[in-house]
Amino acid sequence: MTPEERGELEVILGHHFQRPEVLDRALTHRSHRQSSQGTDNERLEFLGDRVLGLIASEHLCRSFPDWDSGQLSKGLARVVSATSLHAAAKKLKLGDFLRLGPGEEKTGGRDKKRLLADAYEAILAAIYLDAGLAAAASFLQRTVLDPVLSGHGEGLERADHKSALQEWLQQRARSPVEYRIRSESGPEHQKVFEVEVWHGGERLSASTGRSKKEAEQQAASAALEILEGRDIPRPS
């Protein structure tokens, strides 16, 4: 990355790096031909995921003092989802600054949802390492928390993963999934259900819950994450 490109991105991010090499690493995908172990953004992505969870969890606890742990967990899942991070990465134009290998370039890596979401987490970690937790929190607030919570969190604690999965498939002209109950266990008053999600003859995911609805929701969430990672395009 040239000094001019770095300066342009720093303006977009709203953060000037004292350690520019950390920013360079955050933008380097493992496919980049000059990458070696420890010089791509995978370790930063790992750290960024933890920083993201900590800051977002604290923010939700302060913003919604009446929510119980279940509501907080569902709200957190929405805030830190690949969809939220991808939207933030697109607005920040992170794809324009990524360092990719030829294979990722040819297959549209700069627009891939999972790749951009990972890059956002790496950038968050880079800001944390460069300037501390307060700077990372400010960046996250501005780029993810404020946009996601602009409706004052209405409905955030009631994440409907089944509807999100159905909508994702419909947007790509794909057939709906099938939910199959694999097993029921436990006494009548404390049953545990295991539900699988199938699509096109493939078992995408499975999850358990104390009700069929809970198990289906969790399995749908896992299935959506898998499908989003495949970057299936919408029909033109």
C-alpha positions as CSV (number, residue, x, y, z in Angstrom):
1,M,0.0,0.0,0.0
2,T,1.4,3.4,-1.0
3,P,1.5,6.3,1.6
4,E,-1.2,8.0,-0.5
5,E,-3.5,5.0,-0.4
6,R,-2.9,4.6,3.3
7,G,-3.7,8.2,4.0
8,E,-6.9,7.9,1.9
9,L,-8.0,4.9,3.9
10,E,-7.1,6.5,7.3
11,V,-9.4,9.4,6.4
12,I,-12.2,6.9,5.6
13,L,-11.6,5.0,8.9
14,G,-11.3,8.1,10.9
15,H,-8.1,6.9,12.5
16,H,-4.4,7.7,11.8
17,F,-2.1,4.8,12.5
18,Q,1.0,5.2,14.5
19,R,2.0,1.7,13.4
20,P,1.1,1.6,9.7
21,E,2.4,-2.0,9.4
22,V,-0.5,-3.2,11.5
23,L,-3.0,-1.7,9.0
24,D,-1.1,-3.3,6.1
25,R,-1.3,-6.7,7.7
26,A,-5.1,-6.2,8.4
27,L,-5.6,-5.8,4.7
28,T,-3.5,-8.7,3.5
29,H,-5.5,-11.8,2.7
30,R,-3.8,-15.2,3.0
31,S,-4.1,-15.7,-0.8
32,H,-1.7,-12.8,-1.4
33,R,1.4,-14.2,-3.0
34,Q,3.8,-12.3,-0.8
35,S,2.1,-13.5,2.4
36,S,3.9,-15.8,4.8
37,Q,2.8,-17.3,8.1
38,G,1.9,-14.5,10.5
39,T,1.9,-11.7,7.9
40,D,-1.7,-12.1,6.7
41,N,-4.8,-10.9,8.5
42,E,-6.0,-14.2,10.0
43,R,-4.6,-13.6,13.5
44,L,-5.9,-10.0,13.5
45,E,-9.3,-11.3,12.4
46,F,-9.3,-13.7,15.4
47,L,-8.4,-10.9,17.8
48,G,-10.9,-8.5,16.2
49,D,-13.7,-11.0,16.7
50,R,-13.0,-11.0,20.5
51,V,-12.7,-7.2,20.6
52,L,-16.0,-6.9,18.7
53,G,-17.8,-9.2,21.1
54,L,-16.6,-7.4,24.2
55,I,-17.4,-3.9,23.0
56,A,-20.8,-4.8,21.5
57,S,-21.8,-6.8,24.6
58,E,-20.9,-3.9,26.9
59,H,-22.8,-1.5,24.7
60,L,-26.0,-3.6,24.6
61,C,-25.9,-4.1,28.4
62,R,-25.7,-0.3,28.9
63,S,-28.2,0.5,26.2
64,F,-30.9,-2.0,27.2
65,P,-30.8,-2.5,31.0
66,D,-34.1,-4.3,31.0
67,W,-33.0,-7.1,28.6
68,D,-32.3,-10.6,30.1
69,S,-29.3,-12.7,29.0
70,G,-31.3,-14.4,26.3
71,Q,-32.4,-11.1,24.7
72,L,-28.8,-9.8,25.0
73,S,-27.5,-12.9,23.3
74,K,-29.9,-12.6,20.4
75,G,-29.2,-8.9,20.0
76,L,-25.4,-9.5,20.0
77,A,-25.8,-12.2,17.3
78,R,-27.5,-9.6,15.1
79,V,-25.0,-6.8,15.8
80,V,-21.9,-9.0,15.1
81,S,-23.4,-11.0,12.2
82,A,-21.6,-11.3,8.9
83,T,-24.4,-9.2,7.4
84,S,-23.7,-6.3,9.7
85,L,-19.9,-6.4,9.3
86,H,-20.2,-6.8,5.5
87,A,-22.4,-3.8,5.3
88,A,-19.9,-1.7,7.3
89,A,-17.0,-3.0,5.2
90,K,-18.8,-2.0,2.0
91,K,-19.5,1.5,3.3
92,L,-15.8,1.8,4.2
93,K,-14.8,0.6,0.8
94,L,-12.4,-2.0,2.4
95,G,-12.6,-4.1,-0.7
96,D,-10.7,-1.4,-2.7
97,F,-7.7,-1.7,-0.4
98,L,-7.4,-5.4,0.1
99,R,-4.2,-7.3,-0.9
100,L,-5.4,-10.4,-2.6
101,G,-3.9,-13.3,-4.6
102,P,-4.7,-13.8,-8.3
103,G,-7.2,-16.5,-7.6
104,E,-9.3,-14.3,-5.2
105,E,-9.0,-11.4,-7.7
106,K,-10.5,-13.5,-10.5
107,T,-13.3,-14.8,-8.4
108,G,-14.5,-11.4,-7.1
109,G,-12.8,-11.6,-3.7
110,R,-13.1,-7.8,-3.1
111,D,-16.9,-8.2,-3.0
112,K,-17.2,-11.5,-1.1
113,K,-19.3,-11.2,2.0
114,R,-17.3,-13.4,4.4
115,L,-13.9,-12.0,3.2
116,L,-15.1,-8.4,3.7
117,A,-16.6,-9.2,7.1
118,D,-13.2,-10.8,8.1
119,A,-11.4,-7.8,6.9
120,Y,-13.5,-5.5,9.1
121,E,-12.7,-7.6,12.1
122,A,-9.0,-7.4,11.3
123,I,-9.2,-3.6,10.9
124,L,-11.0,-3.4,14.3
125,A,-8.1,-5.4,15.8
126,A,-5.5,-3.2,14.1
127,I,-7.1,0.0,15.6
128,Y,-7.2,-1.7,19.0
129,L,-3.5,-2.7,18.8
130,D,-2.5,0.8,17.5
131,A,-4.5,3.0,19.9
132,G,-6.3,0.9,22.5
133,L,-9.8,-0.2,23.4
134,A,-11.4,3.3,23.4
135,A,-10.3,4.0,19.8
136,A,-11.6,0.6,18.8
137,A,-14.9,1.2,20.5
138,S,-15.3,4.6,18.8
139,F,-14.7,3.0,15.4
140,L,-17.2,0.2,16.1
141,Q,-19.8,2.6,17.4
142,R,-19.6,4.8,14.3
143,T,-19.5,2.1,11.7
144,V,-21.6,-0.8,13.1
145,L,-23.4,-0.1,16.4
146,D,-25.0,3.2,15.4
147,P,-26.3,1.9,12.0
148,V,-27.6,-1.3,13.4
149,L,-29.2,0.3,16.5
150,S,-30.6,3.3,14.7
151,G,-34.1,2.0,15.3
152,H,-33.4,2.0,19.1
153,G,-32.9,-1.8,19.0
154,E,-36.6,-2.5,18.1
155,G,-36.9,-6.2,17.4
156,L,-33.1,-6.7,17.8
157,E,-33.6,-9.1,20.8
158,R,-36.0,-11.2,18.8
159,A,-33.7,-12.4,16.0
160,D,-35.7,-14.4,13.4
161,H,-33.0,-16.6,11.8
162,K,-35.6,-18.7,9.9
163,S,-37.0,-15.6,8.1
164,A,-33.5,-14.3,7.4
165,L,-32.5,-17.7,5.8
166,Q,-35.7,-17.8,3.8
167,E,-35.2,-14.2,2.5
168,W,-31.5,-15.0,1.6
169,L,-32.6,-18.0,-0.5
170,Q,-35.5,-16.2,-2.2
171,Q,-33.1,-13.4,-3.2
172,R,-31.0,-15.9,-5.0
173,A,-34.0,-17.8,-6.6
174,R,-33.2,-20.9,-4.5
175,S,-35.7,-23.4,-3.1
176,P,-36.6,-23.2,0.6
177,V,-35.0,-25.4,3.2
178,E,-36.5,-28.3,5.0
179,Y,-36.4,-28.6,8.8
180,R,-36.2,-32.2,10.1
181,I,-36.5,-33.3,13.7
182,R,-33.7,-35.8,14.2
183,S,-34.4,-36.7,17.8
184,E,-36.4,-35.9,21.0
185,S,-34.9,-36.7,24.4
186,G,-35.5,-36.0,28.1
187,P,-38.7,-36.1,30.2
188,E,-41.9,-34.6,28.9
189,H,-41.6,-31.4,31.0
190,Q,-37.9,-30.9,29.9
191,K,-37.6,-32.2,26.4
192,V,-34.6,-31.5,24.2
193,F,-35.1,-31.4,20.4
194,E,-32.5,-31.8,17.7
195,V,-33.3,-30.3,14.4
196,E,-31.5,-30.5,11.1
197,V,-31.6,-28.1,8.1
198,W,-31.6,-29.7,4.7
199,H,-31.4,-28.0,1.3
200,G,-31.0,-29.6,-2.1
201,G,-30.3,-33.0,-0.6
202,E,-27.5,-31.5,1.6
203,R,-27.6,-31.4,5.4
204,L,-26.4,-27.9,6.1
205,S,-26.6,-27.7,9.9
206,A,-28.1,-29.1,13.1
207,S,-28.9,-27.7,16.5
208,T,-30.6,-28.5,19.8
209,G,-33.1,-26.6,21.8
210,R,-35.7,-26.9,24.6
211,S,-38.4,-26.4,22.0
212,K,-38.7,-27.2,18.3
213,K,-38.9,-23.5,17.5
214,E,-35.7,-22.7,19.4
215,A,-33.8,-25.6,17.8
216,E,-35.0,-24.5,14.3
217,Q,-33.9,-20.9,14.9
218,Q,-30.4,-21.9,16.0
219,A,-30.1,-24.4,13.1
220,A,-31.3,-21.7,10.6
221,S,-28.7,-19.3,12.0
222,A,-25.9,-21.9,11.4
223,A,-27.2,-22.7,8.0
224,L,-27.3,-19.1,6.9
225,E,-23.6,-18.6,8.0
226,I,-22.6,-21.6,5.9
227,L,-24.5,-20.4,2.8
228,E,-23.2,-16.8,3.2
229,G,-19.6,-18.2,3.3
230,R,-20.2,-19.7,-0.2
231,D,-20.9,-16.2,-1.7
232,I,-23.7,-17.4,-3.9
233,P,-24.6,-14.4,-6.2
234,R,-28.0,-13.1,-6.7
235,P,-29.4,-13.5,-10.2
236,S,-28.8,-10.5,-12.5
